[in-house]
């Protein structure tokens, strides 16, 4: 039987891998349309009767991401990355707080390593550390 976390991680991982491949191939990060994964997250919350919780989490996540995006030179997050994070963060909240904390921790580490050690500030698609952190969070969840 498929469980909610498996569906979220399988569809999300596939979607992120596709976006990451496109970013690396084209070397252009375009505006994301994340309607499939936004619909998946919305459906998960609806099935559990937690729609008010989704609204609060989504509002807080979008507000925080908007504030982070104001410092684009420092953090390197663009509009497409905000679109990705707008379904990743509520989806991980749905699964459990340890998943969300693990993702954020792994994302920050991956972002710092890629920005300062690998490419030395030359720039790279932010979807790469998002995808790596998302997959690592899935692996940690499976192993736990």
N, C-alpha and C positions, 0 to 999 in steps of 0.2 A: 504494500500500500504506500502510495506517495504521501509524504508529509509536507506541511507548509514550508519548513526551512529548505527541504530538498528542492521543491519547485522554485522557490525564490532564488536560491543559489545557482541552480542549473540554468534557469532562464537568464538570470542576471549575469552569470559568468560568461555565457555564450554571447550575450549582447555586448558586454564590456570588451571581450576579446575581439569581436567584430569591429567595434569602434576604435580600439587600440590599433588594430591592424591597418585600418583605414588612415588613421592619423600618421602612423609611421611610414606607410607607403606613399601618401600624398604630401607629407610634411606640411599639412595644412589642417588646422583644427577648425572645423566648421560648427555652425549652430546645431545643437543636438535636438532631435525630436525623440523624446523618451516616452512616448505615449504608451507603448506596449508595457514597459516596466512600471510606469505610473499606474496603469490599469491593474497590473498584477498586485501591486502593493495595496491599492484601493480595495480590490477584491478580497485580499487576505484580511484586512481590517473589517470589511463589511461582513464576511463570513463569521468572524469572531464577535461581532457586535461592538467593536471598539472604534467606531467612526469619529466620535468626539475626541478621543485620544489621538487619532490620526491628524485631525485638524490642528490640535495644539502642537504636536510634534512637527508637523509640516511647517506651520507658521514660525516656530522657533528656529528650525533648520534653515528656512529661506531667509529669515532676518539675519541670522548669524553668517550665512554664506554671502549675503549682500554686503555686510560689514567687512568681511574678509576680502571680497572682490574690490573694495575701494582701495586696497593696498596691493594692487595687481603687480607692481614692480617687486614687491617683497615676497609675495606668496605665489605668483604665477598662475592664479586661478582665473579663468575667463568664463564667458557666458555659457559655453558648451559644458564646461566642467561643473558649473552650478546646476545645470540641467541634469547631469548625471547624479550629482550628490543629492539632488532633491528627491530621488527615489531610493538611493542607497541608504541614506541615513534613516528615514522612516521605516524602511524595510528591515534594517538591522535592529531598530528599536522594537519592532514587532516580534522578532525572534527572541530577543533578550538583550538586556543591558550589557552583559559581558561581551557579546558579539560586537556591539556598537563601540565599546571602549577598545576592544582589540583592534577593530578596523581603524579607528582614529589614531591609535598608537602606531600601528604598522604603516599607515599612510604617511604620518609625519616623518617616521624614520626613512621610509622609501623615498619620500620627496627630498629630504635633506641629502641623502646619499646620492641620489641621481643629480640633483642640482649642483652640489658643491664638490663631489668626488668624481663622478663619472663624466659629466659634461662641462664641469668648471664654469657654470654660469652662462653657457652659450644658448640655453633654451632647449626645451624638449616638450612634447605633449604631456600635459598633466594627467591624461588618461592612463599613462603607463603606471605610475605609482598607485593610482586608484585601482586599476585592474589587479596589480600584484597584491595590494593590501586586501582586496575583496577575496581573491583566491586563497590567500594565506589564512584569512579569517575562516573561510569554509573548511580548510584543512584542519585548523586548530579545533573547530567545532566537531568535526568528524572524529578526531583523535581523542577528544575529551570525554 
